[in-house]
């Protein structure tokens, strides 16, 4: 599944960079490493991290099969976008990439966030349905919160106060989601 997510992530990034669709008109700097057709090779690995971490925060609410995968895809899209609301403005401020359109949140176009929702949800479909232990869900939640807080603090340093607020809100939502799911369905292994 990781190879599929890496390939899918690189493919959508290539499409986005060359078409201006999905995420808006943008281009990458070389700050993230060597570019392959305008996309840093590291971006495929970033998509693996984002999607797998978001899946660890997603729950099936007692559903199975296609319904469970669909619910997980929507949640993965949500958690991906919540992270991106902090990550992308910070990365833009640090000159990792640049949008030509501007607007949106700290010059990150709104289409970028809707693109993340769709791509995150679709890439999650490459992962099998598994029942998570409470320990795995807790570790995934702590990792997600740490990433949010790290980018939130960098955002605060860059003067992106709203991103810092979103980071705190996201960390609180992730904690609430973990506690709710833990009380409802996750096996306490």
C-alpha positions as CSV (number, residue, x, y, z in Angstrom):
1,X,0.0,0.0,0.0
2,X,2.8,2.5,0.7
3,X,4.1,2.2,-2.8
4,X,0.6,2.9,-4.1
5,X,0.2,5.9,-1.9
6,X,3.7,7.2,-2.9
7,X,2.9,6.7,-6.6
8,X,-0.6,8.2,-6.2
9,X,0.7,11.2,-4.3
10,X,3.5,11.9,-6.8
11,X,1.0,11.5,-9.7
12,X,-1.5,14.1,-8.2
13,X,1.3,16.5,-7.4
14,X,2.6,16.2,-11.0
15,X,-0.9,16.8,-12.3
16,X,-1.4,19.7,-9.9
17,X,1.9,21.4,-10.8
18,X,1.5,21.0,-14.5
19,X,-2.3,21.7,-14.8
20,X,-3.0,24.2,-12.0
21,X,-6.0,22.1,-11.1
22,X,-6.7,20.3,-7.9
23,X,-4.5,22.4,-5.6
24,X,-4.3,25.7,-7.5
25,X,-1.5,27.2,-9.5
26,X,1.7,26.4,-7.6
27,X,5.3,25.4,-8.0
28,X,7.9,23.8,-5.7
29,X,11.2,25.3,-4.7
30,X,14.2,22.9,-4.3
31,X,14.0,23.3,-0.5
32,X,12.4,19.8,-0.2
33,X,15.0,18.1,-2.3
34,X,15.5,17.1,-5.9
35,X,12.6,17.7,-8.3
36,X,11.3,15.1,-10.7
37,X,9.2,16.8,-13.4
38,X,8.7,19.7,-11.0
39,X,7.8,17.7,-7.9
40,X,10.1,16.9,-5.0
41,X,10.6,13.2,-4.6
42,X,10.0,13.6,-0.9
43,X,6.4,14.6,-1.5
44,X,5.4,11.0,-2.2
45,X,6.7,10.1,1.3
46,X,4.9,13.1,2.8
47,X,1.6,11.7,1.3
48,X,2.3,8.3,2.9
49,X,2.8,10.0,6.3
50,X,-0.3,12.3,6.0
51,X,-2.7,9.5,4.8
52,X,-1.5,6.8,7.2
53,X,-1.6,9.1,10.1
54,X,-5.0,10.4,9.2
55,X,-6.3,6.8,8.9
56,X,-5.1,6.1,12.4
57,X,-7.5,8.9,13.6
58,X,-10.4,7.5,11.6
59,X,-13.0,5.1,12.9
60,X,-15.5,2.8,11.3
61,X,-18.4,3.5,13.8
62,X,-19.4,-0.2,13.7
63,X,-19.7,-0.3,9.9
64,X,-18.0,-2.9,7.6
65,X,-17.1,-3.3,4.0
66,X,-17.7,-0.4,1.5
67,X,-19.5,1.7,4.1
68,X,-16.6,1.4,6.5
69,X,-14.1,2.4,3.8
70,X,-16.2,5.3,2.7
71,X,-16.6,6.6,6.3
72,X,-12.8,6.2,6.7
73,X,-12.1,8.1,3.4
74,X,-14.2,11.1,4.5
75,X,-12.5,11.2,7.9
76,X,-9.1,10.8,6.3
77,X,-9.9,13.7,4.0
78,X,-11.0,15.8,7.0
79,X,-7.9,15.1,9.1
80,X,-5.7,15.7,6.1
81,X,-7.3,19.1,5.5
82,X,-7.1,20.1,9.1
83,X,-3.4,19.4,9.1
84,X,-2.9,21.2,5.8
85,X,-4.7,24.3,7.1
86,X,-1.6,24.7,9.3
87,X,1.1,23.0,7.1
88,X,0.6,24.8,3.8
89,X,0.6,28.4,5.0
90,X,3.8,27.7,7.0
91,X,5.5,25.9,4.1
92,X,4.5,28.8,1.8
93,X,5.9,31.3,4.3
94,X,9.1,29.3,4.5
95,X,9.4,29.3,0.7
96,X,8.9,25.5,0.2
97,X,6.4,26.2,-2.5
98,X,4.6,29.2,-4.0
99,X,1.1,29.8,-5.2
100,X,0.5,32.1,-8.2
101,X,-3.2,32.6,-7.4
102,X,-2.9,33.9,-3.8
103,X,-6.1,34.5,-1.9
104,X,-7.5,31.9,0.5
105,X,-5.7,31.4,3.8
106,X,-2.4,33.3,4.0
107,X,-2.1,33.2,0.2
108,X,-3.0,29.4,0.0
109,X,-6.0,29.1,-2.4
110,X,-9.1,27.4,-1.0
111,X,-8.9,24.9,-3.9
112,X,-5.8,23.5,-2.3
113,X,-7.7,22.5,0.8
114,X,-10.6,20.9,-1.2
115,X,-7.9,19.0,-3.3
116,X,-6.3,17.7,-0.1
117,X,-9.7,16.5,1.1
118,X,-10.3,14.5,-2.1
119,X,-6.8,13.2,-2.5
120,X,-6.4,12.2,1.1
121,X,-9.7,10.3,1.1
122,X,-9.0,8.6,-2.2
123,X,-5.4,7.6,-1.2
124,X,-6.8,6.1,2.0
125,X,-8.7,3.5,-0.1
126,X,-5.3,1.8,-0.9
127,X,-5.1,0.8,2.8
128,X,-6.9,-2.3,4.0
129,X,-9.6,-2.1,6.7
130,X,-8.1,-3.2,10.0
131,X,-9.4,-3.0,13.5
132,X,-7.1,-0.6,15.5
133,X,-6.1,-1.2,19.0
134,X,-6.5,1.7,21.4
135,X,-2.7,1.8,21.7
136,X,-2.3,2.3,17.9
137,X,-5.0,4.9,17.8
138,X,-3.5,6.8,20.7
139,X,0.0,6.7,19.2
140,X,-1.4,7.9,15.9
141,X,-3.3,10.7,17.7
142,X,-0.1,11.8,19.6
143,X,1.9,11.9,16.3
144,X,-0.8,13.9,14.6
145,X,-1.0,16.3,17.5
146,X,2.8,16.7,17.6
147,X,2.9,17.5,13.9
148,X,0.1,20.1,14.3
149,X,1.8,21.7,17.3
150,X,5.2,21.8,15.6
151,X,3.8,23.5,12.5
152,X,1.6,25.7,14.7
153,X,4.7,27.0,16.6
154,X,6.6,27.6,13.3
155,X,3.4,29.4,12.1
156,X,3.4,31.6,15.2
157,X,7.0,32.5,14.6
158,X,6.1,33.4,11.0
159,X,3.2,35.6,12.2
160,X,0.5,33.2,11.1
161,X,-1.5,33.4,14.2
162,X,-4.6,31.8,12.7
163,X,-2.6,28.7,11.8
164,X,-1.4,28.4,15.4
165,X,-5.0,28.6,16.6
166,X,-6.1,25.9,14.0
167,X,-3.2,23.7,15.3
168,X,-4.5,24.0,18.9
169,X,-8.1,23.3,17.7
170,X,-6.9,20.4,15.7
171,X,-5.0,18.9,18.6
172,X,-8.1,19.2,20.8
173,X,-10.4,17.7,18.2
174,X,-8.0,14.8,17.7
175,X,-8.0,14.2,21.5
176,X,-11.7,14.3,21.6
177,X,-12.0,11.9,18.7
178,X,-9.7,9.5,20.4
179,X,-11.6,9.6,23.7
180,X,-15.0,9.2,22.0
181,X,-13.8,6.3,19.8
182,X,-12.0,4.7,22.8
183,X,-15.2,4.8,24.8
184,X,-17.3,3.4,21.9
185,X,-15.4,0.8,19.9
186,X,-11.7,0.5,19.9
187,X,-10.3,-2.6,21.5
188,X,-8.3,-1.8,24.5
189,X,-5.3,-3.9,23.6
